[in-house]
Structure formats: structure tokens, C-alpha cells
Amino acid sequence: MGKAEVVIVGGGISGLSLAYFLLKRKPEVDIKLIEAEKRAGGKIVTENVSGFLCEGGVNGFLSNKPSTIALSKELGIEPLKGSEDSKLRYILINGRLIKVPDNPVKFFLSPVLSLLGKLRMIGEYFIPALKEEKDETVESFVSRRVGREFYEKLIDAMSTGIYAGDPSKMSMKSCFPKVYYLEKKYGGLIKGLLALKKEKKDVKAQPEAVLMSFKGGMSELIKALESKLSSIIIKGKTVVKIAKNNGFYTVYFDDGKIEAEKVILACPAHEASEILKELDREVSDTLKTIPYPPLSVVAFGFKKERVGFGTSLYGFLIPYREKRKILGTLFDSTIFPNRAPEGYVLLRSMIGGRRAPELAMLPDEKLIDTALTELREILQIKGDPDFVKIFRWEKAIPQYELGHEEKLMKIEQRLQRFPGLYLTGNAYRGVSVNDCIENSLKLSERICI
């Protein structure tokens, strides 16, 4: 395949956006983007089946970071705001769906927490901060600062909703750095929020933001990037290893090779681990320790009248203490228009994750039956679905578990031996679409071309 100035391995949102930003900075740069699959986009998959517009992975992005919105507008696609109903979020508590209020006063008056749980939450103001800065699990940090009940009912479910993870293993510093550093800087979470308000900064532990997507789903962003980058994308080629000779990197495929001055691995950490095995065993072994548990998404289409609970909500999450077999469910057709035919609702339930990986890999019939059994009870659904679609991810969301930051530091130190070799993607510093695009933008500024 000859030579290129830059080779990017991985055609997900990280690799695509990085290529776009590099070409924007220097249009004449010779870039090759290599994608192992026959399609680009990674875990951003949108399928329109029988009038149901289904997302196989992420269903949107928040408006609290400018990079994604700015990129969309440059590409000529208009972000679509979620409906007002998308602000109505529920949590399953003691077998019943409870609405999570969107302001502190309503929250205190709601039945989400018991009186003791509410008093313990307020008591966070008086809890002393840890003197030393140490990595701590999400479970430990939240229980210590805000109380066990707040953790079990809310933060456990939220952590599962974002990462499909296990908060007893997840690193607070890596998963929720803004909240973690409120304690370090201000001595506590309430103290930190009050200080930020006093400083007139519009910042909160969980920033208010609007959920956004596109009329044709998240794949619209992928298609727009592909259109701009069509001349540099090579699909269906699997990179097997990288070598370095005479200041150049050689990227090897099953049936050929290409030389490059700079190489960016924008693929999942477990794939990067295999590619780097011969170049640097230490980096390879460290990358291998980032877990990717399996997760399945089961989409159902029902006539609206069959959902006894109603359909005017974003969805619900389920804390681990409820001992259910689904992690939560999104009402995609409520959040965005044109997701389901008139008179129907499109639901997407998540199954599996770090705590129950075996459920994600159940045979189709059992997977569907498992999700339906839960939904019928929780949402009072009558009858059978008119539409079913399964998306399986054997290696889904990377887990930032205890020691994650130390892993990244170790990798960065080792990569100093290899100028021009970079890693990016959702395995390192943020799993959301916003994080991936923001990190690609920053990396494009770091890479000298």
C-alpha cells in the first residue's frame, strides 16, 4: 500500500473525527484511515426496520460540550433536540417506578429517599474530606460522602446506565472526575457546588444539558464524516501488528503493509493490545487489563395503548438492589421524533454488563423473553410486541476501574519511547460521543503535521 504521513487505525467516531480535524488543520496531509469492518462507525449503528429507527448503541449526545455541535454544523447536519418529555426520568425503587425530580427542593420532597436518607444527604456538608488523594471506587466515595441509601438507589443505577459497570469496582476519579475533584478542591460536594455558584460559574455536579441526536439517528454523523473522508478510508483491512524501523512505522495487515511517519490507534483497547504485542509488550499487557463486558440491546415496538404505565418519559434505570435482569429501558420514540410509526412506541432495554455478562449472551429467544418478562411487570405491558430487534456487543463499554489512571500514566510513559505513536478512543478518558470528539480535537492539536 506504499506510504502515508499518518495512519489511523479504527473507523469509529474517534478515528473519523480525528481524521477530519487533522485534515482541517492541514488539508494536504496524506492520511490513511484503516477500518477492519465493512462499515465505519464502530458502536454507532442506526437501523430503520419497519418504520422503527433503532440505535444499536448510543442514542444521542448532551449539549454541554461544544465540540460535537460545532462539528455537526461544519458537516452540514443539524442536531435535533430531545423532547420535553425526555426530561422525565424514572428509577425503579422497591418494584415501583419513581420520578427523579430535576431540582433540589422537589428532590427533597420526593419519595426517592427515606427521611433518614435525605438527612444523611444533607449531612454531606459536615463530612470531612480525605486528606490524601487516592483512587476510590464509586461505591466507596458516594457512600462515604452522601450515604449508603443515596448510593444504592441513585448513583448505582446512574453508573450502570452510563457504563453498564459495577460501581464497587469503578474508579470515581476516572469515571466522574468533576465530582471527585469537588471534594479535593472545596472539601465536599455541597461546599463545592455552593462555592461554584458564588463564583458565578454555571457548573454543577451533573450539568444541565439537552439530549441531542439527528433526524436520521446517530449514524447521520458517521455518514457525514464518511462523505468528507471517503478518499482516505480503507475498509475490511485488519491491522495485525506495528513495527518501527529507521524512524518510520510499518503497519502490517494480513495481506500487505503500509509505512507511516505517525500512527494513531483509535480502535478498542483490546485490539490495540494485540497490535502492539510485538512492539511493546508492557503497553500491550496494560491495555489488555481494561475490561469490556458484553451487553445486549433489545428493541421492542408496541402500540402505545398496550403500555399501561404510559409513554411520556425518557426511560428508567434499575439499581442493583432491585435484583432485576435488565439494566434499564429508554423510550426512544418519546425522546426523538420519527423513531416509531404513528401510534407506536419504541423501547430499548439493556441487558448484561459487568455484573451479569452471562445474560447478554443468552440465545435470542431467551434474551427476548427475559426483557419482556421484566417490562410487562414494570410498565404494565399487555400483549406481544409488534417489532423486535437485538443488537449484541460481545465487548461493549470499556470499564474505568480502580487503578485506571495509573494504567494511563504507565502507558503514556512507555509511549514516550515511540514518538509519533498515539492512542485515542473511549477506553481512556471518557466513553461518550462528546468525550471521543473532544479528545480527538485535542489530539489533533498535539500531533504536529
C-alpha positions in Angstrom: 0.0 0.0 0.0 3.0 2.3 0.0 3.5 5.2 2.4 1.4 7.8 4.2 2.2 10.6 6.6 -0.4 9.5 9.1 -2.2 6.1 9.5 -5.3 6.0 11.8 -6.4 2.5 12.8 -10.1 2.4 13.7 -13.0 4.0 11.9 -15.3 4.6 14.9 -16.3 8.2 15.9 -12.8 8.7 17.5 -10.8 7.8 14.3 -13.2 9.6 11.9 -13.3 12.8 13.9 -9.5 12.8 14.4 -9.0 12.4 10.6 -11.4 15.2 10.0 -9.7 17.6 12.4 -6.2 16.7 11.1 -7.3 17.5 7.5 -9.0 20.7 8.6 -5.7 21.8 10.1 -3.6 20.7 7.1 -5.7 19.7 4.0 -2.7 18.4 2.1 -1.6 15.9 4.7 -1.6 12.3 3.5 -3.8 10.2 5.8 -5.0 6.7 5.6 -7.8 5.5 7.9 -8.0 1.7 8.3 -11.2 0.1 9.4 -11.4 -3.7 9.9 -15.1 -4.0 9.4 -17.0 -3.4 6.1 -18.7 -0.4 7.7 -17.4 2.6 9.7 -18.9 3.9 12.9 -17.9 1.3 15.5 -20.7 1.1 18.0 -22.7 3.9 16.5 -25.3 1.9 14.5 -28.7 3.0 13.3 -31.1 0.7 11.5 -34.5 1.6 10.1 -36.7 -1.6 10.2 -40.4 -1.5 9.5 -40.6 2.2 10.4 -38.7 1.8 13.7 -35.5 3.8 13.8 -33.3 1.8 16.2 -30.0 2.7 17.7 -27.7 -0.3 18.3 -25.6 1.7 20.7 -25.6 5.3 21.9 -28.8 7.2 21.3 -27.6 10.7 21.5 -25.2 13.3 23.0 -25.5 16.1 25.5 -25.3 19.7 24.5 -23.0 20.6 27.4 -19.8 20.3 25.2 -19.4 22.5 22.1 -17.2 20.2 20.0 -19.9 17.8 18.8 -22.4 20.6 17.9 -19.7 22.6 16.1 -18.5 19.5 14.2 -22.1 18.7 13.1 -22.7 22.2 11.8 -19.4 22.1 9.9 -20.6 18.9 8.3 -23.9 20.5 7.3 -26.1 18.3 9.6 -28.5 19.9 12.1 -28.6 18.5 15.6 -32.1 17.6 16.9 -33.1 18.4 20.4 -34.8 15.8 22.6 -38.5 16.5 23.6 -39.6 18.0 26.9 -40.7 14.5 27.9 -37.1 13.4 27.6 -36.5 15.2 30.9 -38.8 12.9 32.7 -36.6 10.2 34.1 -37.5 7.4 36.5 -35.8 5.0 38.9 -37.2 1.6 40.0 -37.4 1.6 43.8 -39.0 -1.3 45.7 -40.5 -2.5 42.5 -42.2 0.8 41.6 -41.1 3.5 39.1 -40.4 6.8 40.9 -39.8 10.0 39.0 -36.5 11.7 39.7 -37.1 15.4 40.3 -34.9 17.9 38.4 -34.3 20.4 41.2 -33.1 20.1 44.8 -36.3 21.2 46.5 -38.5 18.8 44.6 -36.0 16.1 45.1 -36.0 16.6 48.9 -39.8 16.4 48.9 -39.9 13.3 46.6 -40.2 9.7 47.9 -37.0 8.7 46.2 -35.1 8.7 49.5 -36.3 8.0 53.0 -36.2 10.8 55.6 -33.0 9.3 57.1 -31.6 9.1 53.6 -32.4 12.8 52.9 -30.9 13.9 56.3 -27.7 11.9 55.6 -27.5 13.5 52.1 -27.7 17.0 53.7 -25.2 15.9 56.3 -22.6 15.6 53.5 -21.8 19.2 54.2 -20.2 18.2 57.5 -18.3 15.2 56.3 -14.6 15.9 56.4 -12.6 15.4 53.1 -10.0 12.8 52.9 -6.6 14.4 53.3 -4.8 12.2 50.8 -5.7 12.0 47.2 -6.3 8.3 46.4 -8.2 6.3 43.9 -11.5 5.2 45.4 -14.4 3.2 44.0 -17.7 4.9 43.1 -19.4 2.9 45.8 -16.9 3.9 48.5 -16.8 7.6 47.5 -20.6 8.1 47.3 -21.4 6.0 50.4 -18.8 7.9 52.4 -19.9 11.3 51.3 -23.6 11.2 50.7 -24.7 8.0 52.4 -25.4 4.4 51.5 -29.0 4.9 50.5 -28.2 7.7 48.1 -25.6 5.4 46.5 -27.8 2.3 46.3 -30.9 4.0 44.9 -29.4 6.6 42.6 -25.7 6.5 41.9 -25.6 2.8 41.4 -28.3 3.0 38.8 -26.7 6.0 37.1 -23.3 4.3 36.9 -24.9 1.3 35.4 -26.8 3.4 32.9 -23.6 5.1 31.7 -21.0 2.3 31.8 -23.1 -0.9 32.3 -20.5 -1.3 35.1 -20.0 -2.4 38.7 -19.6 0.7 41.0 -17.9 -1.5 43.6 -15.0 -1.7 41.0 -15.4 1.6 39.1 -12.9 4.4 39.8 -14.6 7.6 41.0 -11.6 9.6 39.8 -11.7 8.3 36.3 -15.5 7.8 35.8 -16.7 11.0 37.5 -13.7 13.3 37.8 -15.7 16.6 38.2 -17.5 15.2 41.2 -14.3 13.6 42.6 -12.4 16.9 42.5 -15.2 18.9 44.2 -14.1 17.2 47.4 -10.4 17.7 46.7 -10.7 21.4 45.9 -13.6 22.5 48.2 -13.7 19.9 51.0 -17.0 18.5 50.0 -19.7 18.2 47.3 -22.2 20.7 48.7 -19.4 23.1 49.7 -18.1 22.8 46.2 -21.5 23.5 44.5 -22.1 26.5 46.8 -18.6 27.8 46.0 -19.1 27.4 42.3 -22.4 29.2 42.5 -20.8 32.0 44.4 -18.1 32.2 41.8 -20.9 32.7 39.3 -19.9 29.7 37.3 -22.7 27.8 35.7 -21.3 24.4 36.7 -23.0 21.6 38.6 -22.0 18.1 39.6 -24.4 16.9 36.8 -24.5 19.8 34.3 -27.9 20.6 32.9 -27.9 19.7 29.3 -30.2 18.9 26.5 -30.0 15.4 24.9 -29.5 15.7 21.1 -29.3 13.4 18.1 -30.1 13.8 14.4 -33.2 13.2 12.3 -31.8 10.0 10.8 -30.2 8.9 14.1 -26.6 9.0 15.3 -25.4 7.3 12.1 -26.1 10.5 10.3 -23.0 11.9 12.0 -21.0 8.9 10.8 -22.3 9.2 7.2 -21.4 12.9 7.1 -17.9 12.2 8.2 -17.5 9.3 5.8 -18.6 11.6 3.0 -15.9 14.1 3.8 -13.3 11.4 4.2 -14.3 8.9 1.5 -10.9 9.2 -0.3 -8.8 8.2 2.7 -10.9 5.4 4.3 -9.9 1.8 3.7 -12.4 -0.8 5.0 -12.2 -4.5 5.5 -8.4 -4.5 6.4 -7.3 -5.8 9.8 -4.1 -4.5 11.3 -2.2 -7.3 12.9 1.0 -5.6 14.2 3.2 -2.5 14.1 7.0 -2.3 13.8 9.4 0.6 13.8 12.4 0.9 11.5 14.6 3.9 10.7 12.2 6.4 12.2 9.1 5.1 10.3 6.3 2.8 11.5 5.3 -0.2 9.4 1.6 -1.1 9.8 1.1 -4.8 8.8 -2.2 -6.3 7.5 -2.9 -9.9 6.7 -2.1 -9.3 3.1 0.2 -6.3 3.0 1.7 -3.3 4.8 2.0 0.5 4.8 4.7 2.8 6.1 3.8 5.9 8.1 5.5 8.7 10.0 2.8 8.7 12.6 0.3 6.1 13.7 -2.8 6.6 15.8 -4.6 3.6 17.3 -8.3 4.7 17.6 -9.5 1.1 18.0 -10.7 -0.6 21.2 -8.0 -1.2 23.9 -8.1 -5.0 23.5 -7.5 -4.6 19.7 -4.7 -2.1 20.3 -3.2 -4.6 22.8 -2.9 -7.3 20.1 -1.5 -4.8 17.5 1.2 -3.6 20.0 2.2 -7.0 21.3 5.4 -7.2 19.4 6.3 -3.5 19.5 5.9 -3.1 23.3 4.7 -6.0 25.5 4.3 -3.8 28.6 1.9 -1.4 26.8 0.1 -4.4 25.3 -0.3 -6.1 28.6 -1.6 -2.9 30.3 -4.2 -2.3 27.6 -5.4 -5.9 28.0 -6.4 -5.2 31.6 -9.1 -2.7 30.6 -12.3 -4.8 30.7 -15.0 -4.8 28.1 -18.1 -6.7 29.4 -20.8 -7.9 27.0 -24.0 -6.0 26.6 -27.1 -6.6 24.5 -29.7 -4.1 23.5 -33.2 -5.4 22.8 -35.6 -3.0 21.0 -39.3 -3.5 21.1 -42.1 -1.8 19.2 -45.6 -1.8 20.9 -48.8 0.0 20.3 -48.9 2.9 22.8 -52.2 1.7 24.4 -50.5 -1.5 25.4 -48.1 0.3 27.8 -50.2 0.7 30.9 -47.6 2.9 32.7 -47.7 5.5 29.8 -45.1 6.5 27.3 -44.3 10.2 28.2 -40.9 9.7 29.7 -37.2 9.4 28.8 -37.0 6.0 30.4 -35.9 4.4 33.6 -32.8 2.8 35.3 -32.7 0.0 37.8 -30.5 -0.1 40.9 -28.7 -3.4 41.5 -30.6 -3.8 44.8 -33.8 -4.4 42.9 -32.3 -7.7 41.5 -33.8 -7.3 38.0 -32.4 -8.8 34.8 -32.4 -5.6 32.7 -30.3 -2.6 33.5 -32.9 0.0 32.3 -35.0 1.0 29.3 -35.2 4.0 27.0 -38.3 5.3 25.3 -36.6 6.3 22.1 -39.8 7.3 20.3 -40.6 9.7 23.1 -37.2 11.3 23.2 -36.9 12.0 19.4 -39.5 12.2 16.6 -39.7 9.6 13.7 -38.4 6.8 15.8 -41.6 4.7 15.5 -44.7 4.6 13.3 -47.7 6.7 14.3 -49.4 5.2 17.4 -46.4 3.0 18.4 -43.7 3.3 21.0 -40.1 2.2 20.6 -38.4 0.8 23.7 -34.8 -0.2 24.1 -33.7 -2.3 27.1 -30.1 -3.0 28.1 -29.1 -6.5 29.4 -25.8 -7.8 30.7 -22.8 -5.6 31.6 -20.1 -6.0 34.2 -22.4 -7.6 36.8 -24.4 -10.0 34.6 -22.3 -10.7 31.5 -23.9 -14.1 31.0 -27.4 -12.6 30.4 -26.1 -10.5 27.5 -25.1 -13.7 25.6 -28.4 -15.6 26.1 -29.9 -17.1 22.9 -32.2 -14.7 21.1 -35.5 -16.3 22.3 -34.4 -16.3 26.0 -33.0 -12.8 25.7 -36.3 -11.5 24.3 -38.3 -13.4 26.9 -36.1 -12.1 29.8 -36.6 -8.5 28.7 -40.3 -8.9 28.1 -41.0 -10.5 31.4 -39.4 -7.5 33.2 -41.1 -4.9 31.0 -44.5 -6.4 31.4 -44.3 -6.2 35.2 -42.6 -2.8 35.4 -44.6 -1.0 32.7 -47.8 -3.0 32.9 -47.5 -4.0 29.2 -50.2 -6.1 27.7 -49.8 -8.4 24.7 -46.8 -9.2 22.5 -44.5 -6.7 20.7 -45.2 -5.9 17.1 -41.4 -5.4 16.5 -38.2 -6.9 18.0 -34.6 -6.2 17.1 -31.5 -7.4 19.0 -28.1 -5.7 19.0 -25.3 -7.7 20.6 -21.9 -6.4 21.7 -19.5 -9.1 23.0 -17.2 -6.3 24.1 -19.3 -3.3 24.8 -18.3 -0.3 27.0 -14.7 -0.1 28.4 -14.6 -0.1 32.2 -12.6 2.6 34.1 -12.0 0.5 37.2 -9.8 1.1 40.3 -6.3 2.0 39.1 -7.4 3.2 35.7 -5.4 6.5 35.9 -2.3 4.6 36.9 -2.7 2.4 33.8 -2.9 5.5 31.6 0.2 7.1 33.2 2.1 3.8 32.7 1.1 3.7 29.0 2.0 7.3 28.4 5.4 6.9 29.9 6.1 3.8 27.7 4.8 5.6 24.6 7.5 8.3 25.1 9.8 5.8 23.6 7.8 5.8 20.4 7.4 9.4 19.1 4.6 9.6 16.6 2.6 6.7 18.1 -0.7 7.7 19.8 -3.7 6.1 21.4 -7.2 7.5 21.4 -10.8 6.3 21.8 -13.3 5.7 24.5 -11.1 3.3 26.5 -9.1 6.1 28.1 -10.7 9.4 29.1 -14.4 9.4 28.5 -16.8 7.0 27.0 -19.4 9.4 25.5 -19.6 10.7 21.9 -18.8 14.1 23.3 -15.7 12.8 25.0 -14.5 11.0 21.9 -14.8 14.0 19.7 -13.3 16.4 22.3 -10.4 14.1 22.8 -9.8 13.8 19.0 -9.8 17.5 18.7 -7.2 17.9 21.5 -5.1 15.1 20.0 -5.2 16.8 16.5 -3.7 19.9 18.2 -1.0 17.8 19.8 0.0 15.9 16.6 2.5 18.0 14.7 1.9 17.6 10.9 
